[in-house]
Each structure stands twice: as structure tokens, then as C-alpha cells.
């Protein structure tokens, strides 16, 4: 069994971890993958599902009535991309014990 001083507790004991451990590689890799997927989805679905067989015509009519702003959507996508890069860099960086 491990000593109590080798464990760190977070959230009033809901989470514990051994001192000196780092996040697993798959978890570190999941941050950029999920973030880049969100940016890709935002750009690819900017105008909605216009090529769908049944609802595509309705989406095109809605887009014509509401006048979507590509500049705004690309600006938001760039801001999300910057956020993803910062979070991924924070997650992948070298581990330092506090």
C-alpha cells in the first residue's frame, strides 16, 4: 500500500493521484484532436447541411433569409483555433511538480 504523503487530492478528495505523475499521452493527444475537429466542423458546417436530400432546400432558404456572415464565422474559427493551440501547448508541455 502507498503512503498518504505520496498522494495528492483534488476537489476535497474526489480525485487523487500519485505525486510526480503526468497525464497519459493519449489524453494529451486528445486536446488538439478534439479542438481541431471542432474548428473543422465549424468551418465545414458554416452554411448548414445544404447538400442533404430532404432538408437541404430548407437550409438554403434559411441562409438566403438570414444572410450569414462568412467573415464573422471565419473570425470565430480563428479565435477557436488560437484557443486550441494555447490549450494544446499547455497540455503537451513538460510536467512540473508544484
C-alpha positions as CSV (number, residue, x, y, z in Angstrom):
1,X,0.0,0.0,0.0
2,X,1.2,3.5,-0.7
3,X,1.9,6.1,2.0
4,X,-0.5,9.0,2.4
5,X,2.2,11.6,1.6
6,X,2.7,10.1,-1.9
7,X,-0.9,11.0,-3.0
8,X,-2.3,14.4,-3.9
9,X,-6.0,15.1,-3.5
10,X,-8.1,17.4,-5.6
11,X,-11.7,18.5,-5.2
12,X,-11.9,17.6,-1.5
13,X,-10.8,14.0,-2.1
14,X,-12.9,13.3,-5.2
15,X,-9.7,12.9,-7.3
16,X,-6.4,11.5,-6.1
17,X,-3.2,11.0,-8.0
18,X,0.3,9.9,-7.1
19,X,2.8,12.8,-6.8
20,X,5.1,13.2,-9.7
21,X,2.8,11.6,-12.3
22,X,2.0,13.2,-15.6
23,X,-1.1,12.9,-17.8
24,X,-1.1,9.9,-20.2
25,X,-0.1,10.5,-23.8
26,X,-3.5,9.7,-25.2
27,X,-5.1,12.3,-23.0
28,X,-2.5,14.9,-24.1
29,X,-3.1,14.0,-27.7
30,X,-6.9,14.2,-27.3
31,X,-6.8,18.0,-26.7
32,X,-5.6,19.0,-30.1
33,X,-7.6,16.3,-31.9
34,X,-10.9,17.3,-30.3
35,X,-10.1,21.0,-30.7
36,X,-9.1,20.8,-34.4
37,X,-12.2,18.6,-35.1
38,X,-14.4,21.4,-33.6
39,X,-12.7,24.0,-35.8
40,X,-13.1,21.8,-38.9
41,X,-16.8,21.2,-38.0
42,X,-17.4,24.9,-37.5
43,X,-15.9,25.7,-40.9
44,X,-17.5,22.8,-42.8
45,X,-20.9,23.4,-41.4
46,X,-20.8,27.2,-41.6
47,X,-23.8,27.3,-44.0
48,X,-25.6,24.3,-42.6
49,X,-26.4,21.0,-44.2
50,X,-27.2,22.4,-47.7
51,X,-26.5,19.2,-49.6
52,X,-28.9,17.0,-47.5
53,X,-31.5,15.3,-49.7
54,X,-34.6,16.3,-47.6
55,X,-33.7,19.4,-45.6
56,X,-31.1,20.9,-47.9
57,X,-33.6,23.1,-49.7
58,X,-34.9,24.5,-46.4
59,X,-31.4,25.2,-45.2
60,X,-30.7,27.1,-48.4
61,X,-33.9,29.2,-48.0
62,X,-33.0,29.9,-44.3
63,X,-29.5,31.0,-45.4
64,X,-30.9,33.3,-48.0
65,X,-33.3,34.9,-45.5
66,X,-30.8,35.3,-42.7
67,X,-27.7,36.4,-44.7
68,X,-24.9,34.5,-42.8
69,X,-21.7,36.4,-42.4
70,X,-18.6,34.3,-43.5
71,X,-16.2,36.9,-42.1
72,X,-17.7,36.6,-38.6
73,X,-17.6,32.8,-38.8
74,X,-14.0,32.7,-40.0
75,X,-13.1,35.2,-37.3
76,X,-14.7,32.9,-34.7
77,X,-12.9,29.9,-36.2
78,X,-9.6,31.7,-36.0
79,X,-10.2,32.6,-32.3
80,X,-11.2,29.0,-31.5
81,X,-8.0,27.8,-33.3
82,X,-5.9,30.1,-31.3
83,X,-7.5,28.8,-28.1
84,X,-6.9,25.2,-29.2
85,X,-3.2,25.9,-29.9
86,X,-2.8,27.5,-26.5
87,X,-4.6,24.7,-24.7
88,X,-2.7,22.0,-26.6
89,X,0.6,23.7,-25.9
90,X,-0.3,23.8,-22.2
91,X,-1.4,20.2,-22.2
92,X,1.6,18.8,-24.0
93,X,4.3,20.9,-22.2
94,X,6.8,19.3,-19.8
95,X,5.3,18.3,-16.5
96,X,6.5,20.3,-13.4
97,X,5.5,19.2,-9.9
98,X,4.3,22.1,-7.7
